[in-house]
Amino acid sequence: MATTPVQVEVTFLRMERPPADPPAALPSGAALPPGADVVPVTGCSVGFYRYLYDTVGRDYCWWLRRTLPDAKIAALLRDPAISIHVLYRNGEPAGFHELERRWDGTTNLSYFGLLPHAIGKGMGRAFLRHAIDTAWAGNCSVMTVNTCTADHPRALPNYIASGFQVVRRVREEWPVPTDIGLRLPDRLRTG
């Protein structure tokens, strides 16, 4: 499999207590009938998961799960420690987040993002808060997330504004497969 080397800086973040301020509301009402809502997806199909992951991550170099075979994705989706939550706006998917609850009380926000048509519509911060509140509603003693320079430029500032603290930063080179349909920004290419 041919690959393109991509250089990123990964930022690891954590939150040690739930936010004290009340959550922001998702936009809803007459302007967005039937409104915006977040729905946990129990029994998520591989096809729907791939649609969400591929569509959200296409412009941000999300490649790891694209390379996994369906059986591995299906096993992840059956894992009771993993939950998928989909943001709907006007009846269609607008984003998703994936939480992984670990045995030690850590809940990791494994994936979070909006579909391209939902970016800039004022839902990102409220949707992130939904992910945070969902994590802390379970058996959570610390919440973690990581982002990188391939992600949307507002990702890191939004995580920090939501109460996450930077733990460390690491430079990595990823061997991104060239035949999986990703747009690789020139700024990330090493060669």
Backbone as a chain_set.jsonl record, in Angstrom:
{"seq": "MATTPVQVEVTFLRMERPPADPPAALPSGAALPPGADVVPVTGCSVGFYRYLYDTVGRDYCWWLRRTLPDAKIAALLRDPAISIHVLYRNGEPAGFHELERRWDGTTNLSYFGLLPHAIGKGMGRAFLRHAIDTAWAGNCSVMTVNTCTADHPRALPNYIASGFQVVRRVREEWPVPTDIGLRLPDRLRTG", "coords": {"N": [[0.847, -1.17, 0.0], [0.676, 2.144, -0.945], [1.909, 5.097, 0.605], [1.693, 8.444, 1.964], [3.868, 10.527, 3.662], [2.934, 12.363, 6.512], [3.22, 15.147, 8.566], [2.389, 15.945, 11.838], [1.358, 17.812, 14.753], [0.405, 16.547, 17.741], [-1.891, 17.212, 20.268], [-2.502, 16.477, 23.56], [-5.149, 16.373, 25.834], [-6.878, 16.949, 28.967], [-9.612, 16.723, 31.311], [-10.441, 17.235, 34.565], [-12.624, 17.512, 36.187], [-16.193, 17.901, 36.027], [-17.685, 20.556, 34.036], [-18.659, 23.582, 35.678], [-20.417, 25.526, 34.857], [-23.665, 26.117, 33.332], [-24.846, 24.099, 30.576], [-24.578, 25.096, 27.099], [-27.285, 25.754, 24.881], [-28.446, 23.699, 22.208], [-29.003, 24.936, 18.928], [-32.355, 25.491, 18.089], [-35.884, 25.374, 17.322], [-38.168, 27.526, 15.509], [-36.529, 28.322, 13.363], [-35.038, 26.121, 12.695], [-36.639, 23.718, 11.96], [-37.136, 20.195, 12.274], [-35.616, 21.024, 14.432], [-32.603, 20.706, 16.39], [-30.974, 17.838, 17.614], [-29.47, 15.367, 19.729], [-28.72, 12.03, 19.365], [-28.222, 8.921, 20.875], [-26.68, 6.167, 19.337], [-27.604, 3.033, 19.327], [-26.423, -0.152, 18.61], [-25.086, 0.555, 16.24], [-24.568, 0.474, 12.773], [-21.953, -0.798, 10.651], [-21.776, 0.431, 8.138], [-23.15, 2.908, 8.506], [-21.553, 4.031, 10.494], [-19.116, 4.232, 9.103], [-19.904, 6.097, 7.166], [-20.344, 8.402, 8.792], [-17.769, 8.742, 10.034], [-16.04, 8.901, 7.79], [-17.114, 11.11, 6.373], [-17.065, 13.258, 8.211], [-14.324, 13.261, 8.815], [-12.915, 13.501, 6.405], [-11.678, 15.902, 5.423], [-9.771, 16.284, 7.338], [-7.762, 14.482, 7.669], [-8.446, 12.025, 8.861], [-7.688, 8.869, 9.099], [-7.101, 6.373, 10.242], [-9.278, 4.594, 11.029], [-10.432, 4.254, 8.571], [-8.828, 2.421, 7.348], [-9.265, 0.071, 8.627], [-10.62, -3.238, 8.563], [-14.068, -4.221, 7.946], [-14.916, -6.098, 9.89], [-13.366, -5.493, 12.153], [-14.223, -2.882, 12.714], [-16.901, -3.467, 13.274], [-16.565, -4.985, 15.614], [-15.563, -3.019, 17.359], [-17.821, -1.369, 17.481], [-19.592, -3.029, 18.786], [-18.562, -3.148, 21.305], [-19.249, -2.624, 24.655], [-18.133, -0.505, 26.032], [-17.868, 1.561, 24.316], [-19.548, 4.291, 22.889], [-21.704, 5.785, 20.495], [-22.815, 8.9, 19.363], [-25.089, 10.85, 17.66], [-25.478, 13.969, 16.15], [-28.318, 15.513, 15.005], [-29.761, 17.619, 12.595], [-32.535, 19.22, 11.442], [-33.505, 16.716, 10.757], [-31.427, 15.342, 9.477], [-28.141, 13.819, 9.638], [-25.686, 15.741, 11.347], [-23.348, 15.714, 12.704], [-21.061, 13.822, 14.811], [-20.134, 12.136, 17.863], [-17.829, 10.061, 19.597], [-17.523, 8.136, 22.426], [-15.339, 6.55, 24.71], [-15.388, 4.533, 27.401], [-13.225, 3.75, 29.91], [-11.747, 1.155, 31.968], [-10.536, 2.279, 34.211], [-11.935, 4.523, 34.976], [-11.534, 6.633, 33.309], [-12.825, 8.549, 30.665], [-12.658, 8.703, 27.281], [-12.854, 11.038, 24.695], [-13.067, 9.924, 21.813], [-13.594, 10.458, 19.081], [-14.798, 13.375, 17.49], [-16.828, 15.606, 15.764], [-18.198, 17.75, 13.173], [-20.315, 17.357, 10.314], [-19.478, 18.505, 7.009], [-21.513, 20.306, 5.977], [-22.613, 21.328, 8.288], [-20.825, 22.865, 9.628], [-19.995, 25.981, 11.037], [-22.555, 26.758, 11.713], [-23.216, 27.329, 14.282], [-23.428, 25.225, 16.12], [-21.337, 23.688, 17.108], [-19.936, 24.203, 19.626], [-21.989, 23.764, 21.535], [-22.588, 21.129, 20.932], [-20.185, 19.881, 21.563], [-20.223, 20.35, 24.301], [-22.376, 18.721, 24.938], [-21.185, 16.207, 24.523], [-19.269, 16.274, 26.558], [-20.903, 16.499, 28.871], [-22.307, 14.088, 28.641], [-20.237, 12.255, 28.976], [-19.455, 12.799, 31.658], [-21.78, 12.101, 32.966], [-21.739, 9.414, 33.238], [-19.775, 6.764, 34.704], [-17.256, 8.441, 35.376], [-14.069, 9.642, 36.035], [-12.081, 11.181, 35.035], [-11.719, 13.008, 32.024], [-10.592, 12.65, 28.704], [-9.064, 13.833, 25.654], [-7.711, 14.107, 22.372], [-6.195, 16.173, 19.904], [-5.068, 17.389, 16.72], [-2.771, 19.077, 14.475], [-3.814, 18.581, 12.007], [-6.52, 18.622, 12.291], [-9.645, 20.534, 12.371], [-9.095, 24.063, 12.532], [-10.35, 25.307, 14.709], [-10.642, 23.369, 16.606], [-8.747, 22.788, 18.8], [-8.772, 25.35, 20.266], [-11.529, 25.324, 21.003], [-11.725, 23.015, 22.609], [-10.104, 23.792, 24.76], [-11.493, 26.112, 25.637], [-13.734, 24.845, 26.558], [-12.961, 23.7, 28.891], [-10.953, 21.769, 28.972], [-7.567, 20.893, 29.704], [-4.283, 21.351, 28.482], [-2.08, 18.658, 28.31], [0.194, 17.51, 27.122], [2.31, 17.848, 24.193], [3.075, 16.335, 21.098], [5.139, 15.64, 18.335], [4.401, 13.936, 15.385], [4.867, 11.603, 12.712], [2.825, 10.487, 10.227], [2.078, 7.658, 8.249], [0.143, 8.047, 5.804], [-2.23, 6.314, 3.941], [-2.416, 6.528, 0.395], [-4.54, 5.928, -1.241], [-7.146, 6.2, -0.217], [-8.898, 8.264, -0.483], [-8.569, 10.735, 0.876], [-8.13, 14.252, 1.431], [-5.111, 15.65, 1.51], [-3.639, 18.197, 3.194], [-1.232, 20.484, 1.899], [0.415, 21.732, 3.765], [0.886, 19.803, 5.677], [2.309, 17.774, 4.537], [5.357, 15.941, 4.338], [7.137, 15.336, 2.393]], "CA": [[0.0, 0.0, 0.0], [1.448, 3.382, -1.034], [1.569, 6.073, 1.64], [2.285, 9.777, 1.941], [4.185, 10.936, 5.037], [2.28, 13.583, 6.971], [3.763, 15.602, 9.846], [1.39, 16.625, 12.666], [1.595, 17.963, 16.186], [-0.744, 16.041, 18.481], [-2.051, 17.806, 21.591], [-3.275, 15.644, 24.469], [-5.831, 17.213, 26.81], [-7.693, 16.247, 29.965], [-10.521, 17.488, 32.166], [-10.47, 16.467, 35.812], [-13.924, 17.655, 36.852], [-17.188, 18.409, 35.075], [-17.848, 22.01, 34.03], [-19.603, 24.101, 36.675], [-21.393, 26.395, 34.209], [-24.723, 25.377, 32.643], [-24.53, 23.85, 29.161], [-25.188, 25.916, 26.045], [-28.373, 25.058, 24.193], [-28.33, 23.481, 20.772], [-29.982, 25.765, 18.221], [-33.588, 24.794, 17.712], [-37.019, 26.28, 17.214], [-38.77, 27.729, 14.192], [-35.532, 28.468, 12.307], [-34.472, 24.811, 12.363], [-37.586, 22.628, 12.201], [-37.686, 20.015, 13.61], [-34.642, 21.395, 15.458], [-31.373, 19.93, 16.52], [-31.055, 16.875, 18.701], [-28.402, 14.383, 19.758], [-29.311, 10.71, 19.567], [-27.272, 7.826, 20.997], [-26.955, 5.133, 18.336], [-27.352, 1.685, 19.839], [-26.348, -1.087, 17.485], [-24.666, 1.296, 15.043], [-24.076, -0.385, 11.689], [-20.64, -0.451, 10.103], [-21.977, 1.365, 7.033], [-23.488, 4.232, 9.026], [-20.368, 4.529, 11.169], [-18.158, 4.648, 8.075], [-20.42, 7.345, 6.587], [-20.059, 9.488, 9.727], [-16.326, 8.9, 10.192], [-15.43, 9.342, 6.527], [-17.604, 12.432, 5.985], [-16.525, 14.239, 9.157], [-12.866, 13.277, 8.814], [-12.323, 13.579, 5.057], [-10.817, 17.077, 5.263], [-8.899, 16.427, 8.497], [-6.775, 13.41, 7.7], [-8.853, 10.894, 9.677], [-7.392, 7.738, 8.231], [-6.898, 5.094, 10.914], [-10.43, 3.696, 10.959], [-10.701, 3.958, 7.161], [-8.004, 1.283, 6.929], [-9.679, -1.135, 9.342], [-11.66, -4.035, 7.902], [-15.409, -4.129, 8.533], [-15.036, -6.93, 11.097], [-12.76, -4.747, 13.275], [-15.154, -1.789, 13.03], [-18.066, -4.083, 13.915], [-16.178, -5.352, 16.974], [-15.525, -1.771, 18.127], [-19.19, -0.887, 17.68], [-20.257, -3.93, 19.745], [-17.925, -3.004, 22.61], [-20.129, -1.823, 25.52], [-17.413, 0.669, 26.534], [-17.88, 2.586, 23.267], [-20.882, 4.774, 22.517], [-21.758, 6.701, 19.363], [-23.905, 9.864, 19.528], [-25.206, 11.591, 16.408], [-26.19, 15.236, 16.123], [-29.209, 15.67, 13.855], [-30.333, 18.949, 12.37], [-33.583, 19.109, 10.421], [-33.71, 15.321, 10.39], [-30.278, 14.687, 8.843], [-26.944, 13.864, 10.473], [-24.896, 16.967, 11.271], [-22.086, 15.461, 13.385], [-21.086, 12.697, 15.738], [-19.023, 11.955, 18.787], [-17.627, 8.699, 20.088], [-16.943, 8.079, 23.764], [-14.838, 5.251, 25.161], [-15.265, 4.493, 28.865], [-12.166, 2.797, 30.256], [-11.905, 0.479, 33.26], [-9.978, 3.075, 35.31], [-12.756, 5.707, 35.195], [-11.266, 7.622, 32.267], [-13.656, 8.53, 29.465], [-11.956, 9.364, 26.19], [-13.619, 11.512, 23.545], [-12.25, 9.34, 20.745], [-13.85, 11.203, 17.848], [-15.783, 14.44, 17.619], [-16.791, 16.511, 14.634], [-19.398, 18.092, 12.418], [-20.275, 17.135, 8.88], [-19.137, 19.78, 6.367], [-22.641, 21.225, 5.822], [-23.029, 21.837, 9.594], [-19.779, 23.735, 10.184], [-20.325, 27.402, 10.968], [-23.977, 26.968, 11.988], [-23.398, 27.622, 15.696], [-23.749, 24.046, 16.916], [-20.143, 22.979, 17.551], [-19.649, 24.32, 21.062], [-23.054, 23.091, 22.284], [-22.452, 19.691, 20.706], [-19.043, 19.463, 22.385], [-20.691, 20.323, 25.693], [-23.174, 17.499, 25.07], [-20.244, 15.092, 24.675], [-18.673, 16.399, 27.893], [-21.931, 16.168, 29.857], [-22.589, 12.654, 28.525], [-19.113, 11.545, 29.605], [-19.483, 12.959, 33.114], [-22.999, 11.485, 33.496], [-21.423, 8.014, 33.513], [-18.726, 6.527, 35.692], [-16.113, 9.164, 34.827], [-13.251, 10.369, 37.008], [-11.295, 12.112, 34.234], [-12.065, 12.943, 30.608], [-9.455, 12.955, 27.848], [-9.267, 14.005, 24.219], [-6.538, 14.666, 21.705], [-6.432, 16.799, 18.606], [-3.786, 17.594, 16.055], [-2.729, 20.172, 13.515], [-4.598, 18.215, 10.822], [-7.931, 18.847, 12.6], [-10.172, 21.88, 12.13], [-8.324, 25.011, 13.341], [-11.053, 25.694, 15.939], [-10.757, 22.234, 17.526], [-7.991, 22.997, 20.037], [-9.344, 26.439, 21.078], [-12.827, 24.928, 21.565], [-11.492, 22.093, 23.725], [-9.593, 24.58, 25.892], [-12.589, 26.954, 26.12], [-14.72, 23.984, 27.219], [-12.452, 23.269, 30.185], [-9.839, 20.826, 28.888], [-6.226, 21.427, 29.937], [-3.248, 20.696, 27.685], [-1.185, 17.809, 29.094], [1.463, 17.448, 26.395], [2.271, 17.924, 22.726], [4.024, 15.407, 20.489], [5.202, 15.67, 16.87], [4.328, 12.584, 14.826], [4.767, 11.451, 11.266], [1.871, 9.433, 9.903], [2.131, 7.128, 6.88], [-1.259, 8.046, 5.375], [-2.435, 5.643, 2.644], [-2.756, 7.483, -0.661], [-5.673, 5.478, -2.056], [-8.389, 6.127, 0.563], [-9.757, 9.405, -0.791], [-8.408, 11.891, 1.749], [-7.449, 15.449, 0.941], [-3.985, 15.909, 2.407], [-3.166, 19.577, 3.044], [0.19, 20.614, 1.601], [1.132, 22.15, 4.955], [1.193, 18.644, 6.504], [3.173, 16.83, 3.816], [6.776, 16.057, 4.674], [7.975, 15.093, 1.216]], "C": [[0.902, 1.246, 0.0], [0.969, 4.363, 0.033], [2.241, 7.413, 1.36], [2.619, 10.142, 3.382], [3.575, 12.295, 5.36], [2.814, 13.906, 8.363], [2.687, 16.376, 10.604], [1.927, 16.834, 14.079], [0.312, 17.55, 16.88], [-0.736, 16.672, 19.867], [-2.981, 16.916, 22.403], [-3.843, 16.541, 25.567], [-6.593, 16.357, 27.8], [-8.535, 17.24, 30.744], [-10.722, 16.65, 33.419], [-11.746, 16.622, 36.62], [-14.925, 18.201, 35.84], [-17.282, 19.928, 35.137], [-18.909, 22.443, 35.045], [-20.7, 24.945, 36.035], [-22.468, 25.566, 33.509], [-24.37, 25.199, 31.166], [-25.22, 24.84, 28.232], [-26.269, 25.092, 25.353], [-28.003, 24.828, 22.735], [-29.338, 24.384, 20.083], [-31.217, 24.941, 17.863], [-34.694, 25.832, 17.574], [-37.444, 26.449, 15.769], [-37.746, 27.805, 13.073], [-34.967, 27.127, 11.858], [-35.481, 23.687, 12.589], [-37.043, 21.326, 11.628], [-36.693, 20.319, 14.721], [-33.402, 20.528, 15.401], [-31.498, 19.043, 17.731], [-29.863, 15.936, 18.596], [-29.012, 13.049, 20.159], [-28.199, 9.683, 19.757], [-27.661, 6.72, 20.015], [-26.586, 3.783, 18.928], [-27.369, 0.736, 18.65], [-25.978, -0.406, 16.179], [-24.118, 0.328, 13.992], [-22.715, 0.106, 11.213], [-20.789, 0.594, 9.0], [-22.283, 2.777, 7.508], [-22.279, 4.851, 9.727], [-19.34, 5.017, 10.145], [-18.61, 5.948, 7.407], [-20.068, 8.532, 7.491], [-18.563, 9.776, 9.796], [-15.686, 9.476, 8.928], [-15.853, 10.764, 6.165], [-17.055, 13.51, 6.909], [-15.013, 14.369, 8.965], [-12.171, 13.469, 7.483], [-11.34, 14.735, 4.905], [-9.776, 17.222, 6.373], [-7.969, 15.235, 8.705], [-7.145, 12.284, 8.677], [-8.689, 9.649, 8.82], [-7.358, 6.396, 8.947], [-8.081, 4.134, 10.765], [-10.835, 3.392, 9.515], [-9.968, 2.703, 6.709], [-8.39, -0.014, 7.632], [-10.715, -1.92, 8.539], [-12.992, -3.927, 8.651], [-15.535, -4.92, 9.828], [-14.446, -6.218, 12.315], [-13.66, -3.59, 13.697], [-16.373, -2.351, 13.763], [-17.752, -4.456, 15.361], [-16.11, -4.11, 17.871], [-16.938, -1.303, 18.462], [-19.988, -1.762, 18.65], [-19.712, -3.778, 21.159], [-18.803, -2.121, 23.501], [-19.448, -0.585, 26.102], [-17.452, 1.829, 25.544], [-19.321, 2.975, 22.959], [-20.754, 5.825, 21.423], [-22.99, 7.585, 19.549], [-23.919, 10.741, 18.287], [-26.032, 12.848, 16.617], [-27.014, 15.272, 14.844], [-29.679, 17.112, 13.791], [-31.302, 18.825, 11.21], [-33.699, 17.689, 9.88], [-32.534, 14.633, 9.731], [-29.057, 14.784, 9.75], [-26.151, 15.143, 10.232], [-23.541, 16.803, 11.959], [-22.195, 14.22, 14.234], [-19.948, 12.818, 16.736], [-19.029, 10.524, 19.286], [-16.924, 8.778, 21.433], [-16.483, 6.658, 24.054], [-14.612, 5.325, 26.663], [-14.271, 3.386, 29.224], [-12.345, 2.286, 31.678], [-11.448, 1.339, 34.439], [-10.769, 4.35, 35.601], [-12.509, 6.824, 34.197], [-12.281, 7.448, 31.145], [-12.922, 9.34, 28.411], [-12.955, 9.783, 25.114], [-12.791, 11.109, 22.327], [-12.372, 10.099, 19.44], [-14.95, 12.216, 18.106], [-15.69, 15.297, 16.366], [-18.151, 16.722, 14.006], [-19.219, 17.702, 10.965], [-20.067, 18.485, 8.201], [-20.299, 20.777, 6.27], [-23.08, 21.859, 7.143], [-21.997, 22.778, 10.22], [-20.191, 25.195, 9.99], [-21.782, 27.719, 11.236], [-24.261, 27.188, 13.472], [-23.71, 26.437, 16.577], [-22.537, 23.382, 17.556], [-19.901, 23.019, 19.04], [-20.708, 23.613, 21.9], [-22.97, 21.575, 22.122], [-21.274, 19.135, 21.503], [-19.462, 19.385, 23.854], [-21.571, 19.099, 25.927], [-22.267, 16.293, 25.29], [-19.643, 15.095, 26.086], [-19.68, 15.991, 28.964], [-22.278, 14.681, 29.825], [-21.483, 11.849, 29.187], [-19.211, 11.599, 31.122], [-20.738, 12.355, 33.74], [-22.781, 10.005, 33.814], [-20.383, 7.911, 34.61], [-17.428, 7.136, 35.179], [-15.373, 9.889, 35.944], [-12.32, 11.36, 36.324], [-11.707, 11.919, 32.774], [-10.85, 13.372, 29.797], [-9.898, 13.131, 26.401], [-7.913, 14.381, 23.638], [-6.962, 15.217, 20.359], [-5.069, 17.026, 17.978], [-3.902, 18.715, 15.031], [-3.403, 19.819, 12.193], [-6.089, 18.489, 11.033], [-8.348, 20.28, 12.261], [-9.432, 22.865, 13.027], [-9.026, 25.461, 14.624], [-11.126, 24.563, 16.965], [-10.043, 22.502, 18.852], [-8.533, 24.164, 20.856], [-10.695, 26.082, 21.704], [-12.669, 23.961, 22.724], [-11.023, 22.869, 24.957], [-10.699, 25.456, 26.48], [-13.644, 26.14, 26.868], [-14.22, 23.415, 28.535], [-11.349, 22.224, 30.155], [-8.525, 21.568, 29.107], [-5.231, 20.647, 29.078], [-2.321, 19.932, 28.628], [0.19, 17.746, 28.435], [1.211, 17.572, 24.909], [3.377, 17.03, 22.186], [3.981, 15.591, 18.979], [5.231, 14.227, 16.38], [4.361, 12.656, 13.307], [3.874, 10.248, 10.994], [2.08, 8.964, 8.475], [0.703, 6.982, 6.325], [-1.388, 7.352, 4.02], [-2.943, 6.63, 1.599], [-4.025, 7.126, -1.421], [-6.995, 5.413, -1.296], [-9.24, 7.385, 0.445], [-9.658, 10.594, 0.138], [-7.765, 13.047, 1.0], [-6.34, 15.771, 1.933], [-3.484, 17.327, 2.195], [-1.659, 19.618, 2.814], [0.995, 20.961, 2.85], [1.543, 20.978, 5.841], [2.157, 17.67, 5.833], [4.634, 17.054, 4.174], [7.658, 15.91, 3.447], [7.587, 15.888, 0.024]], "O": [[1.784, 1.378, 0.849], [-0.224, 4.448, 0.324], [3.222, 7.496, 0.622], [1.745, 10.076, 4.246], [3.686, 13.245, 4.586], [2.855, 13.038, 9.235], [2.135, 17.346, 10.085], [2.827, 16.127, 14.533], [-0.746, 18.13, 16.639], [0.283, 16.672, 20.556], [-4.106, 16.635, 21.99], [-3.132, 17.356, 26.153], [-6.915, 15.201, 27.528], [-8.22, 18.427, 30.827], [-11.127, 15.49, 33.34], [-11.931, 15.94, 37.628], [-14.539, 18.891, 34.897], [-16.993, 20.525, 36.174], [-19.917, 21.764, 35.241], [-21.79, 25.072, 36.593], [-22.209, 24.424, 33.128], [-23.685, 26.035, 30.576], [-26.298, 25.352, 28.533], [-26.163, 23.87, 25.259], [-27.336, 25.653, 22.111], [-30.434, 24.581, 20.607], [-31.101, 23.813, 17.384], [-34.448, 27.032, 17.697], [-37.125, 25.625, 14.912], [-38.038, 27.403, 11.946], [-34.466, 27.017, 10.739], [-35.191, 22.769, 13.356], [-36.505, 21.367, 10.522], [-36.913, 19.905, 15.859], [-33.202, 19.735, 14.481], [-32.058, 19.44, 18.753], [-29.313, 15.732, 17.514], [-29.725, 12.95, 21.157], [-27.319, 9.569, 18.904], [-28.838, 6.383, 19.885], [-25.41, 3.431, 19.019], [-28.243, 0.825, 17.787], [-26.504, -0.759, 15.124], [-23.297, -0.535, 14.302], [-22.377, 1.281, 11.36], [-20.007, 1.543, 8.939], [-21.736, 3.742, 6.974], [-22.01, 6.042, 9.579], [-18.762, 6.092, 10.306], [-17.781, 6.811, 7.115], [-19.556, 9.546, 7.017], [-18.139, 10.92, 9.634], [-14.894, 10.417, 8.991], [-15.027, 11.547, 5.695], [-16.625, 14.565, 6.442], [-14.485, 15.482, 8.955], [-10.946, 13.588, 7.441], [-10.274, 14.561, 4.315], [-8.986, 18.166, 6.361], [-7.458, 15.021, 9.804], [-6.26, 11.656, 9.258], [-9.482, 9.413, 7.908], [-7.568, 5.364, 8.308], [-7.887, 2.972, 10.409], [-11.504, 2.392, 9.256], [-10.419, 2.003, 5.803], [-7.897, -1.083, 7.273], [-11.59, -1.328, 7.906], [-13.03, -3.586, 9.834], [-16.19, -4.467, 10.767], [-14.992, -6.338, 13.411], [-13.844, -3.343, 14.889], [-16.824, -1.778, 14.755], [-18.589, -4.261, 16.243], [-16.553, -4.151, 19.018], [-17.215, -0.892, 19.589], [-20.946, -1.294, 19.265], [-20.34, -4.236, 22.114], [-19.078, -0.976, 23.14], [-20.131, 0.301, 26.616], [-17.105, 2.956, 25.896], [-20.193, 2.123, 22.79], [-19.832, 6.641, 21.421], [-24.076, 7.091, 19.852], [-22.896, 11.308, 17.905], [-27.127, 12.81, 17.177], [-26.49, 15.088, 13.745], [-29.957, 17.738, 14.814], [-30.932, 18.378, 10.124], [-33.958, 17.485, 8.694], [-32.618, 13.439, 9.444], [-28.944, 15.72, 10.541], [-25.962, 15.576, 9.096], [-22.672, 17.663, 11.816], [-23.268, 13.633, 14.37], [-18.949, 13.496, 16.498], [-20.069, 9.873, 19.384], [-15.872, 9.402, 21.566], [-17.149, 5.689, 23.691], [-13.762, 6.076, 27.141], [-14.472, 2.224, 28.872], [-13.017, 2.917, 32.494], [-11.927, 1.146, 35.556], [-10.322, 5.178, 36.395], [-13.192, 7.848, 34.227], [-12.561, 6.326, 30.724], [-12.605, 10.511, 28.618], [-13.79, 8.989, 24.679], [-11.927, 11.858, 21.872], [-11.374, 10.355, 18.768], [-15.903, 11.954, 18.84], [-14.594, 15.673, 15.951], [-19.108, 15.992, 14.261], [-18.104, 17.714, 10.444], [-20.444, 19.514, 8.761], [-20.091, 21.976, 6.461], [-23.839, 22.827, 7.132], [-22.276, 23.415, 11.236], [-20.67, 25.587, 8.926], [-22.211, 28.85, 11.007], [-25.422, 27.229, 13.878], [-24.212, 26.618, 17.687], [-22.703, 22.579, 18.473], [-19.681, 21.979, 19.66], [-20.374, 22.934, 22.871], [-23.247, 20.827, 23.06], [-21.359, 18.039, 22.057], [-19.088, 18.449, 24.56], [-21.521, 18.501, 27.002], [-22.546, 15.452, 26.145], [-19.525, 14.048, 26.722], [-19.348, 15.223, 29.867], [-22.518, 14.081, 30.872], [-21.756, 10.87, 29.882], [-19.068, 10.579, 31.797], [-20.754, 12.116, 34.948], [-23.55, 9.411, 34.57], [-20.146, 8.865, 35.351], [-16.592, 6.432, 34.612], [-15.969, 10.653, 36.704], [-11.82, 12.283, 36.968], [-12.006, 10.805, 32.346], [-10.163, 14.331, 30.149], [-10.951, 12.649, 25.986], [-7.06, 14.917, 24.345], [-7.948, 14.784, 19.764], [-4.039, 16.873, 18.634], [-4.989, 19.228, 14.762], [-3.548, 20.69, 11.334], [-6.843, 18.578, 10.064], [-7.519, 21.121, 11.913], [-9.161, 22.542, 14.184], [-8.365, 25.949, 15.541], [-11.616, 24.769, 18.075], [-10.667, 22.449, 19.912], [-8.743, 23.996, 22.057], [-10.977, 26.499, 22.827], [-13.389, 24.061, 23.717], [-11.496, 22.625, 26.067], [-10.83, 25.536, 27.702], [-14.362, 26.676, 27.712], [-14.963, 22.723, 29.23], [-10.854, 21.828, 31.21], [-8.392, 22.734, 28.737], [-5.328, 19.425, 28.963], [-1.836, 20.482, 29.618], [1.216, 17.907, 29.096], [0.088, 17.427, 24.424], [4.474, 16.974, 22.742], [2.899, 15.687, 18.4], [5.986, 13.401, 16.892], [3.938, 13.642, 12.704], [4.132, 9.141, 11.466], [2.244, 9.788, 7.576], [0.128, 5.894, 6.38], [-0.733, 7.75, 3.057], [-3.799, 7.466, 1.889], [-4.536, 7.951, -2.178], [-7.883, 4.652, -1.681], [-10.202, 7.554, 1.194], [-10.586, 11.402, 0.187], [-6.974, 12.858, 0.076], [-6.616, 16.129, 3.078], [-2.956, 17.638, 1.128], [-0.903, 18.884, 3.45], [2.141, 20.529, 2.983], [2.444, 21.119, 6.668], [2.756, 16.831, 6.505], [5.094, 18.189, 4.298], [8.817, 16.324, 3.468], [8.216, 15.771, -1.028]]}, "num_chains": 1, "name": "protein.A"}
